[in-house]
Amino acid sequence: MYKVWWFAELTPEYKILEEKMLNIIKKNYRQYGYTPIETPAVEKTEVLTAKWWWEVKNQIFWVYGLAQGSEDMKDYSLHFDLTVPFSRYVLDYRWELAFPFKRSQIQKVWRWERQQRWRSKEFYQADIDVIWEENTWNDYLFYDAEVVSVAYNTYLEIFKEFWLETKIKVNLNNRKIISGFIDSLWLANKLTEISIIIDKIDKISAQKFLEELNEIVNNDEITQKILKFCRYNATYDNLNNIWIELQIDNEEFKKWIYELKEVLSFMYKLWLEKDKVIVNLSIIRWLAYYTWTVFETFVEWDRNLGSIGSGWRYEKLTSYIDPKTAFSWVWFSIWVTRMEEYLFEKIDKSTLQKTTSDFLIINFEETQNESLKLYNKLINEWKNVEFYPESDKLAKQFKYADKKWIRYCLIMWEQELNSWVYVIKDLKSGESREIRL
């Protein structure tokens, strides 16, 4: 079983599942030209909290104590995501990188959150980003579509690998649309407070949502209008009508609607079918530095699982470290740990492996030399194989294989060896067959 206390503890079958999943992610990320990097597990706390101290100060693991022979570590914390370390990385290496720079990063992060199902304090993120020096307001909208396409195809391959028939839905929005909408209500000064409540719309009841919203806007009519906006059934085809149906008269709002349609158009050109992408105007995310396109990915019919991956576009995120810089980028992350917990619950447990070995070579004293030759031969052919360490009763060696879920045993008796064959026994079906040496 997979055990979660504060940090991960994985049994062999769970770890093997995780490695299979990570290998698929790495392969897909590389296929689209995303270059792997790695950053330290710790960052300076002042960097992690520079822009949004009150939003993250209670989510980070602070590092205390003196590391022998080095500086005091009290000024450092474990990174709570991979985005902030990457922004620092870009500034450190900007003269060596070719922009737009396409990066992939698969590492663990640590976040002080309430322990619950699908949510751990230690978890893997698998990020892809494209970053560039900012030139114009809407540079590289193609990449908004590409990161979603890469992630979507990766999800499909993961579910196919584990024989699960699962449908994925991408929820898409643009935070500037919400800004334009709130501005049209003359509530621009309350955008942050309203955004925090909108982000909770699927986590609280409709009544609770209206109550919290009304505490801020103090106007029932406007509160209902915001609820109607969040629940609007938006598609590529009816986005042009949204300002008419919701009676929104704001040019900035219209501008960002058109931009969202451009991103959708790129997605369709990348063979993402229209019914796989939903325009969800309530998708906003909670951190203030998400300023543009926002993505959330869900398993259809299983919304209790929550998002299995998110992404968004940033403006000038590096400027809080160095105000003279102007880098923007788009990002997507697959929530690896949440995905693997879900897979571990759903898949047929009999298909799991407790070992990386596909074969166990049975050890008999009289044929040991030839068995070792076969062992070396299979290793050189890149087979996953074990050699039983001592000559023992056949039943004991079978029991060892069965306990480790090794399906096939390779057996050399003297009479078979004289005929230049060995026996392969399938412990699952009980069938045996001879293979020529």
Secondary structure, 3 states (H helix, E strand, C coil): CCEECCCEECCHHHHHHHHHHHHHHHHHHHHCCCEECCCCCEEEHHHHCCCCHHHHCCCCCEECCECCCCCEHHHEEECCCCHHHHHHHHHHHCCCCCCCEEEEEEEEEECCCCCECCECCEEEEEEEEEEEECCCCCCCHHHHHHHHHHHHHHHHHHHHHCCCCCCEEEEEEEHHHHHHHHHHCCCHHHHHHHHHHHCCCCCCCHHHHHHHHHHHHCCHHHHHHHHHHHCCCECCCCHHHHHHHCCCCCHHHHHHHHHHHHHHHHHHHCCCCHHHEEECCCCCCCCCCCCCEEEEEEECCCHHHCCCEEEEEECCHHHHCCCCCCEEEEEEEEEHHHHHHHHHHHCCHHHCCCCCCCEEECCCHHHHHHHHHHHHHHHHCCCCEEECCCCCCHHHHHHHHHHCCCCEEEECCHHHHHCCEEEEEECCCCCEEEEEC
